[in-house]
Amino acid sequence: MIGRIVGTLVEKNPPYLLVDCQGVGYEIAVPMSTFYQLPGTGERVTLLTQLIVREDAHLLYGFGTASERDAFRELIKITGIGARMALAVLSGLSVAELAQVVTLQEAGRLTRIPGIGKKTAERLLLELKGKLGADLGAAGISGPADATADILNALLALGYSDKEATLAVKQVPAGTGVSDGIKLALKALSKS
């Protein structure tokens, strides 16, 4: 199994990369979260990888962090979720956001990812519960779970992206009520 690739980044063509490792070019698919963190072409890159062997192909997937690779591995264990779908999930949500979605059981945020319907989202939440969404502290969110979820849902309803809303909720102090939390989150969003 190929667990890590270190080499020169030759080509970036989302979601694929071409990495030259001592004369051998590896084509690697990466989630957008990893793609945005890559150095420029011609520079050295290190990626953790997951090799998937199918009857018709050997596919290599790369990740910038161990937590991304671990989340990918958990996702592909779920029936009906292939490597492409797992890559789409990790491109749409960071690992922390995914853990938060699982913890708060928010199927609606998963259905915003292309290719994931209501049934698939519910299966993901069920299968990942206890494996990925351990607690809100691990997801980087403070405050009571129900207040955090309500504040986040309010921001999403107002049209803010998942990323913007999650970052704003992180700035709300622990123990803040829903009403005050929304005000503080909106204030944080207006400053950014």
C-alpha positions as CSV (number, residue, x, y, z in Angstrom):
1,M,0.0,0.0,0.0
2,I,1.2,3.5,-0.8
3,G,0.8,5.5,2.5
4,R,2.7,8.7,1.7
5,I,4.0,10.5,-1.4
6,V,6.8,13.1,-1.3
7,G,7.9,14.7,-4.5
8,T,7.6,17.7,-6.9
9,L,4.2,19.0,-7.7
10,V,4.2,19.0,-11.5
11,E,0.5,19.7,-12.4
12,K,-2.6,20.9,-10.6
13,N,-5.9,20.2,-12.4
14,P,-8.7,20.0,-9.7
15,P,-9.3,17.5,-8.2
16,Y,-6.2,15.8,-9.7
17,L,-2.5,16.4,-9.1
18,L,0.5,15.0,-10.8
19,V,3.4,14.5,-8.4
20,D,6.9,13.5,-9.7
21,C,8.7,11.1,-7.3
22,Q,12.2,10.5,-8.6
23,G,11.0,10.2,-12.2
24,V,7.7,8.5,-11.6
25,G,4.6,10.6,-12.0
26,Y,1.7,9.8,-9.6
27,E,-1.8,11.0,-10.5
28,I,-3.5,11.7,-7.2
29,A,-7.1,12.9,-6.5
30,V,-7.4,15.3,-3.6
31,P,-10.3,17.0,-1.8
32,M,-10.6,20.7,-2.4
33,S,-9.6,21.4,1.3
34,T,-6.2,19.8,0.5
35,F,-6.0,21.4,-3.0
36,Y,-6.3,24.9,-1.6
37,Q,-3.3,24.3,0.8
38,L,-0.9,23.0,-1.9
39,P,2.3,24.8,-2.8
40,G,2.9,26.1,-6.4
41,T,3.9,23.8,-9.2
42,G,7.5,23.0,-9.2
43,E,7.6,22.9,-5.4
44,R,8.0,20.0,-3.1
45,V,4.8,18.5,-1.7
46,T,4.1,15.8,0.9
47,L,0.7,14.0,0.9
48,L,-0.7,11.2,3.0
49,T,-2.4,8.7,0.6
50,Q,-5.0,6.0,0.3
51,L,-4.7,3.5,-2.5
52,I,-8.0,2.0,-3.8
53,V,-7.7,-1.1,-5.9
54,R,-10.6,-1.8,-8.2
55,E,-11.1,-4.5,-10.8
56,D,-10.4,-1.9,-13.6
57,A,-8.1,0.6,-11.9
58,H,-5.7,1.5,-9.1
59,L,-6.7,4.9,-7.8
60,L,-4.6,7.1,-5.5
61,Y,-6.2,9.7,-3.2
62,G,-4.1,12.3,-1.3
63,F,-4.7,14.3,1.8
64,G,-2.9,17.2,3.6
65,T,-3.6,15.9,7.1
66,A,-4.1,12.6,8.8
67,S,-7.5,13.6,10.0
68,E,-8.7,14.1,6.4
69,R,-7.4,10.7,5.5
70,D,-9.0,9.1,8.5
71,A,-12.4,10.7,7.7
72,F,-12.0,9.5,4.1
73,R,-11.4,5.9,5.3
74,E,-14.5,6.1,7.6
75,L,-16.6,7.4,4.7
76,I,-15.7,4.7,2.2
77,K,-16.6,2.0,4.8
78,I,-20.2,3.1,4.5
79,T,-22.4,1.1,2.0
80,G,-23.2,3.2,-1.0
81,I,-20.4,5.7,-0.4
82,G,-17.5,5.3,-2.9
83,A,-14.2,7.1,-3.0
84,R,-15.6,9.8,-5.3
85,M,-18.5,10.6,-3.0
86,A,-16.2,10.6,0.0
87,L,-13.9,13.1,-1.8
88,A,-17.0,15.3,-2.5
89,V,-18.0,15.3,1.2
90,L,-14.4,16.3,2.2
91,S,-14.4,19.0,-0.5
92,G,-17.7,20.4,0.8
93,L,-17.0,20.2,4.5
94,S,-13.8,20.3,6.5
95,V,-13.2,17.4,8.9
96,A,-14.2,19.6,11.9
97,E,-17.4,20.7,10.1
98,L,-18.2,17.1,9.2
99,A,-17.7,16.1,12.8
100,Q,-20.0,19.0,13.9
101,V,-22.6,17.9,11.4
102,V,-22.5,14.3,12.7
103,T,-22.6,15.5,16.3
104,L,-25.6,17.8,15.7
105,Q,-27.2,15.3,13.3
106,E,-27.7,18.0,10.6
107,A,-28.7,16.1,7.5
108,G,-29.6,19.4,5.7
109,R,-26.0,20.5,5.6
110,L,-25.0,17.2,4.0
111,T,-27.7,17.4,1.3
112,R,-26.1,20.6,0.1
113,I,-23.2,18.5,-1.2
114,P,-23.7,17.5,-4.8
115,G,-24.7,13.8,-5.1
116,I,-26.0,13.4,-1.6
117,G,-29.7,13.1,-1.1
118,K,-31.7,12.9,2.0
119,K,-31.4,9.1,2.4
120,T,-27.7,9.1,1.9
121,A,-27.3,12.0,4.3
122,E,-29.2,10.1,7.0
123,R,-27.2,6.9,6.4
124,L,-23.9,9.0,6.7
125,L,-25.1,10.5,10.0
126,L,-26.1,7.1,11.4
127,E,-22.9,5.3,10.3
128,L,-20.5,8.1,11.4
129,K,-22.1,8.7,14.8
130,G,-19.6,7.7,17.5
131,K,-16.8,7.4,14.9
132,L,-16.4,11.0,13.7
133,G,-18.7,13.3,15.7
134,A,-17.5,12.5,19.2
135,D,-18.2,15.8,20.9
136,L,-18.5,19.5,20.1
137,G,-15.1,20.2,21.6
138,A,-13.5,18.0,19.0
139,A,-15.4,19.8,16.3
140,G,-14.0,23.1,17.6
141,I,-17.4,24.5,18.6
142,S,-18.1,26.0,22.0
143,G,-21.4,26.5,23.8
144,P,-24.3,24.2,24.5
145,A,-25.0,21.8,21.6
146,D,-28.7,22.9,21.1
147,A,-27.8,26.7,21.2
148,T,-24.9,26.1,18.8
149,A,-27.1,24.2,16.3
150,D,-29.8,26.9,16.5
151,I,-27.3,29.7,16.0
152,L,-25.7,27.9,13.1
153,N,-29.1,27.1,11.5
154,A,-30.1,30.8,11.8
155,L,-27.0,31.9,10.0
156,L,-27.5,29.4,7.3
157,A,-31.1,30.5,6.9
158,L,-29.8,34.1,6.5
159,G,-27.8,32.9,3.5
160,Y,-24.3,32.6,5.0
161,S,-22.1,29.7,3.7
162,D,-21.3,26.7,5.9
163,K,-17.8,28.0,6.3
164,E,-18.8,31.5,7.3
165,A,-21.5,30.4,9.7
166,T,-19.2,27.8,11.4
167,L,-16.4,30.4,11.8
168,A,-18.8,32.9,13.3
169,V,-20.3,30.3,15.7
170,K,-16.8,29.5,16.9
171,Q,-16.4,33.1,18.1
172,V,-19.5,32.9,20.3
173,P,-18.5,32.5,23.9
174,A,-19.5,29.2,25.7
175,G,-22.9,29.4,27.5
176,T,-24.3,32.1,25.3
177,G,-28.1,31.9,24.6
178,V,-29.4,31.6,21.1
179,S,-30.6,35.2,20.7
180,D,-27.4,36.7,22.0
181,G,-25.4,34.1,20.1
182,I,-27.0,35.1,16.8
183,K,-26.2,38.8,17.5
184,L,-22.6,38.0,18.4
185,A,-22.2,35.8,15.3
186,L,-23.7,38.5,13.0
187,K,-21.4,41.1,14.6
188,A,-18.4,38.8,13.9
189,L,-19.5,38.3,10.3
190,S,-19.9,42.0,9.7
191,K,-16.2,42.5,10.8
192,S,-14.9,39.9,8.3
